[in-house]
Amino acid sequence: MHRSKFTKMGKGLTTLLLSCVLFSLCASSFAQTCKSYTFSSSNRVYSSCTDLPVLSAFLHWSYDQSTSKVDIAYRHTGASTSNWVAWAINPSGQGMVGAQALVAYQNSSSAIHAYTSPVSGYGTTLAEGSLSFAVSNLSATFENSEMTIFATLTLDSSMTTVNQVWQEGPLSGGSPSSHDTTSSSANMQSAGTLNFLNDQATTTSAGGVVTARRRRQNVHGVLNAVSWGTLMPMGAMIARYLKVFKSADPAWFYLHIACQTSAYVIGVAGWATGLKLGSEASSVNQYDTHRNIGITLFCLGSLQVFALLLRPKKDHKYRLYWNIYHHSVGYSVIILSIINIYEGLEILDPEKKWKKIYTGILIFLGIVAALLEAFTWFIVIKRKQTSSVKYPDGNGVNGTNSYAARTENGV
């Protein structure tokens, strides 16, 4: 009965691991970025773009310094026919009031209506009007739940860095109405600055100005520190020390797999964010060591997952070689993970407390591992002594050799 139960658990585990592999292969491909996007029209090509941090929006542009003209394409994914979208430059300050907006929505006749609207105060209905700078070639499209506004702006030559605002909101009676004004909502965080010359975008929040790229770097760092740098060592400790206790078999195995699988899935997400950051930055070459170790970790981690699916049975002649491979790769992953996390901390250069916190976690895990290592050896030696006392002549029960006795005692 127990064997049948564990067989079912094993099949379920195999299904889970296969799902994780598929997830790892698809994670990065499903993450949409402005760099990977291609417009359906061949003449829509832009030299720069940025992934706006909230409201699932993207901005593409090409800036001509000789004429101070900028061609823009503002993409807003997840749009609907009952919503309006807008992107604006605010020449007079940050935020909504004073913004010079480009607005688009689908009207009652199912046509896409694109127009300009100067925002003079809160509670605006985004009425049509001329902007403080010239706008030409204004149009909009709505395809596959994505609204895109196209325009050419003629700006003052000093406006290379501008305050930007982007928004979405509901339609009421066929006209734009107020968006969500809850302080914690994404609508209240969709403002910042934009540099047309070097594609740097920042967002403004209650805590001050934080670069959108910096926020993604922080997410990348947290995901990898939790997965490769913490869960992976914990999973290895579970496998090494819990299996000594007979009562923990086979529970230790499933705990080990659960911990390592979670680490792998979260680690793939962290790896994918790293690829995205690398594709956005022309200066990524200065982080070659960090990037190469990250790619190596992903490859070794994926090999570990596949190796588990191909694990020989305990009595198989190749099981010894599989164990050597599995342990070697596993410990290599842990060592490389720790090295790469410190590499990442050097790149991010956060407050010193974060490096101290991670160092404290490693010290704690090291102390626990040392105590468990000593206790494990104590148990193994005690079992050997018990075996020697039980069979002093080297023969086991019914004349069997001492190897059978040691096997019987689980050592």
Secondary structure, DSSP 8 states (H G I E B T S, - for coil): -HHHHHHHHHHHHHHHHHHHHHHHHHHHHHS--STT---SSTT---SEEEE-SSTTEEEEEEEETTTTEEEEEEEEET--TTEEEEEEEESSSSSSTT-EEEEEEE-TTS-EEEEEEE--STT--------SSEEEEEEEEEETTEEEEEEEEE--TTTTEEEEEEEEEEEETTEE------TTSGGGS-EEEEETTTTEEEEEETTEEEEHHHHHHHHHHHHHHHIIIIIHHHHHHHHHHGGGSGGGTTHHHHHHHHHHHHHHHHHHHHHHHHHHHHHH-GGGGGGHHHHHHHHHHHHHHHHHHHHHHT---TTSTTHHHHHHHHHHHHHHHHHHHHHHHHHHHHHH---HHHHHHHHHHHHHHHHHHHHHHHHHHHHHHHHHHHHHHHSTTSB-GGG-BHHHHHHHTT-
